[in-house]
Amino acid sequence: MFVSFNRLSFTSFNIDSVDSYYAKFKKIYEAVLSVLGTLNIRRIGCRIIGTYKTKSSTYPDVLSNLKKQFPSAFFFDKYPVKDMLFHIVYSNGMYEVGPLNIDDPFYEREFKSSKTTKHVGTIIDTDNYLTNEAKAINDKELIRDVYTLSLSVEKDLYINLANL
């Protein structure tokens, strides 16, 4: 948990269920409210970052299969692809996907303090959010809604990438 000026963050490397995650966050949120009082929430966001095994077990195969998903004109023979990261921005969110090698620096950068088992596969990084631009977002149930949305985006991406 991290609380600073204009930010409350809750990070977990072990989530049993949506309900248990939300229950833990709700306790933290209520404790912060008891100290700070009413909050003017401007953004509710949920970022899910994970590594996922694929059908192929070697990095060159995963990279090759991902490259096949793009039109051939997209890749230039003059610049052979050694790695890639696909970044998409959409209304109220973004995601990044790319191939993952067992010695990828991504593990150290994102999972330094976790017990993540390294493997070849794909990276999925999603970030979904609501803002208060259209209406107030102070209802704490919206936190669960954004988390559930993030899980559905992650699941859709995983289903599409599992056969690489």
N, C-alpha and C positions, 0 to 999 in steps of 0.2 A: 504494500500500500504506500502511496506517495501523495501527500497533500502539500500544495504550494499555492501561491497567489493565482487565482483563476484556474486551478486545476486540481482534480481529484482523480488519481489513477489506481487501479487495482489489477495486479498481474497474478496469474496463477499458471503453474506448469502442470497441475494435476486437477482435472475437473471430472467429478463423478457423474454429474447430471446437470441439466439446466437449473433444476430446482435447488440443488445444493450450492451451485455457484451463485445463484441469485440470492439465496438466503445469507451466504457469507458477505456478499457485497452489501446487502440491505442493512446488516448489522453495522458495517463500517460507515455507510451513508448516514444512518440514524445517529451514530456517535458524532460524526462531523457536524450534523445539523444541531445536535445538542450543544455544541461548543460555539458554532458560528451563527446559528439562527437561520433564518430564511435565506435561500440561495436564489440567485437569478441565473438559471442554467441557460447557457447559450448553445451548447453542443453536447450531445450524447453520442459517444462513439464506441465501437467495439472492433478491436483488431485481433484477428486469429492468424497465427503463423504456425505452419506445420511442415513436416517432411513426410512423404508418402511413398511407399513401395509401388513399383509398377510391374507390369508383365515382364519387361526386359530387366535383366539384372546387371547389365554392364552399361557404364556411362556412354560409350560411343553409340550403343543401340538406342538408348533413351534420347540422346541428342539427335540422332538421325531420324528417329520416329517423330520427334517434335518438329524438326525441319520440314518433314513431309506434309505437315498440316498447313503450310504456307504456300502460296503460289511460287513457282520456281523463279519468277522474275524478282521476287522479294530479296532473294539471296544472290549476292554477286560472287561469281567464281573467283574474281580478283581478290576478294576478301574472305577467305575460308573461315567458317564459323567454328570456334573452339568452345564457346559457351554462349548462352543467351538468357535474357530475362524479358518476358513479355509483360508490359505494363498497360493496363486498361483503366480509364477513368470513366465513370458513369454517374448518373444522377444519384447523389447521396452515397457515393462510395468509390472504391477502386480495388483492383486486385492485381497481383503479380504472380506469374507462374514461370517456371523454368526448370531445366534439368538439374539434377543434384548428384554430385560425385561423393564418394565416401570421405574424401579428404577436403571437401569444399569448406572455405573459410566461413561460410554461412553458419555452420554449426557453432563455431566459436563466437561469432558475432551475436547470434540470436539465442543460443541455448547454453551459454557459458556455465551457468550455475545449475543446469538440470542434468538429469541422468538419461538424456536422449540417446538411444542406440543409433549409431551411424549406419547408413545404408545408401545404396544407389537408388535413385527414384526421381521425384519431382518436389519442388518447393511450391507451396501455396501460401500467399500472404494476402489476406483480405482486410479491408478497413471500411466499415459501413457506419453511417452516422445520420442523426437528425439535427437540425438547427432550429433556433427560435425565430428565424426570419419570417415565417408565415404565421406562427402562433406560439404561445407559451408552451414549453416542454418540461414543466416542473413536476409532472406526475411521475413518480418513481417506477411505475409499471412500464413506462416507456423504455427503461433500461433493459428489462427482460425482453421487450419486443425487438430492440436493436440487436441484442445478443442472439436471439432466435433467428432473426434475419441473417446475421453473419454466419451462423451455423448452416443455414440453407444454401447460401452462396458457396461456402466451403465444400459442402456435399456435392453440389452441382459440378463444381470444378474438379473435384476428386473423381467423380464418375466419368467425366470427359477425358481425364488424363491417365486413369488406371491401366488402360490397354497399351500405353506407349511401350 
